[in-house]
């Protein structure tokens, strides 16, 4: 039963259409719209999450909780870079990954960044969960 779920999940991740689900091609306008303003407002909160996640991980001084929090913090770093990339694409209509690596490779790199973010966050939460069962 668990094997079927694993195969289904793996199949969904490897589908080609998944790569295009996170594509962001909003054309820039002369002025900032509500979507762009709300997108920019999330950036300070991501910065605060980054700062406090690393401060918390440092304060825990390693160990099981600290290593889980460190994984979460690095997941937040990748997430913040992805959100910065999205805001640049929305506001300036400039997709960094596609311009640097081309359409196909840029989509793959974006997809890998999503998987890295989810993986680091999941691993961090799992380590914290395992440590809290003591």
Secondary structure, DSSP 8 states (H G I E B T S, - for coil): -HHHHHHHHHHHHH-HHHHHHT-------SS--HHHHHHHHHHHHHHHHHHHHHHHHHHTTSHHHHHHHHHHHHHHHHHHHHHHHHHHHHHH---HHHHHH-HHHHHHHHHHHHHHHHHHHHHHHHHHHHHHT-
